[in-house]
Amino acid sequence: MGSDDVPQMYARPEVRSGQSRKISVVESVVSVLLGYVMTVLIQYLLFPLFGFSIPLEQSMVISVFIVSLAFVKNYGIRRLFVYLEYRR
């Protein structure tokens, strides 16, 4: 049974070469912005429960560093998977 014998409903649809870099950046930015809000809220609400007292301004600065690294990570992983998918 060759690949031409696969019923149409099971055939893999034609896929473009993957997600564009622009969409990868947009996805990463949205993810990081949501992550920033979450990080600030977590630090502001949960840290006091563990005995840490950090002013909101410092929490926001710490969150900038965290989400900057998250952006690089998210974008890099997305591009890696697009590359790997394209190579198949």
DAVENDA-V641477 format. One record per residue. N is the residue number from 0. SS is DSSP state (h for helix, s for strand, l for the rest). PHI is phi in radians with two decimals (none if undefined). D_LAST is the distance of its C-alpha to the last C-alpha in Angstrom with 2 decimals. Layout:
n: <N,N>
ss: <SS,SS>
phi: <PHI,PHI>
d_last: <D_LAST,D_LAST>
//
This chain:
n: <0,1,2,3,4,5,6,7,8,9,10,11,12,13,14,15,16,17,18,19,20,21,22,23,24,25,26,27,28,29,30,31,32,33,34,35,36,37,38,39,40,41,42,43,44,45,46,47,48,49,50,51,52,53,54,55,56,57,58,59,60,61,62,63,64,65,66,67,68,69,70,71,72,73,74,75,76,77,78,79,80,81,82,83,84,85,86,87>
ss: <l,l,h,h,h,l,l,h,h,h,l,l,l,l,l,l,l,l,l,l,h,h,h,h,h,h,h,h,h,h,h,h,h,h,h,h,h,h,h,h,h,h,h,h,h,h,h,h,h,h,l,l,l,l,l,h,h,h,h,h,h,h,h,h,h,h,h,h,h,h,h,h,h,h,h,h,h,h,h,h,h,h,h,h,h,h,h,l>
phi: <none,-1.53,-1.16,-1.31,-1.53,-1.28,-0.99,-0.96,-1.19,-1.82,-1.20,-1.28,-1.16,-1.12,-2.04,-1.12,-1.21,2.12,-1.27,-1.24,-1.08,-1.08,-1.16,-1.06,-1.15,-1.05,-1.04,-1.15,-1.12,-1.07,-1.07,-1.22,-1.09,-1.14,-1.11,-1.09,-1.06,-1.08,-1.12,-1.09,-1.10,-1.07,-1.12,-1.23,-1.62,-1.62,-0.97,-1.02,-1.16,-1.84,1.52,-1.71,-2.19,-2.07,-1.05,-0.97,-1.06,-1.18,-1.07,-1.18,-1.18,-1.02,-1.12,-1.05,-1.12,-1.08,-1.31,-1.11,-1.15,-1.11,-1.08,-1.05,-1.08,-1.05,-1.13,-1.09,-1.15,-1.04,-1.17,-1.08,-1.18,-1.12,-1.07,-1.10,-1.15,-1.15,-1.24,-1.15>
d_last: <21.40,18.64,15.89,18.63,20.84,19.02,21.49,20.72,21.17,18.27,15.87,12.90,14.20,12.83,11.40,12.31,10.38,11.34,14.68,17.08,18.83,22.03,20.98,19.60,23.06,24.92,23.25,24.04,27.56,28.36,27.19,29.23,32.27,32.38,31.91,34.79,37.11,36.24,36.80,40.14,41.29,40.33,42.20,45.12,45.51,44.42,45.52,49.20,48.73,47.86,50.71,48.91,50.46,48.40,49.61,47.31,47.01,45.78,43.36,41.92,41.58,39.88,37.44,36.57,35.42,33.45,31.62,30.99,29.07,27.33,26.25,24.71,22.97,21.68,20.45,18.80,16.98,15.87,14.57,12.80,10.93,10.23,9.00,6.73,5.47,5.52,3.82,0.00>
//
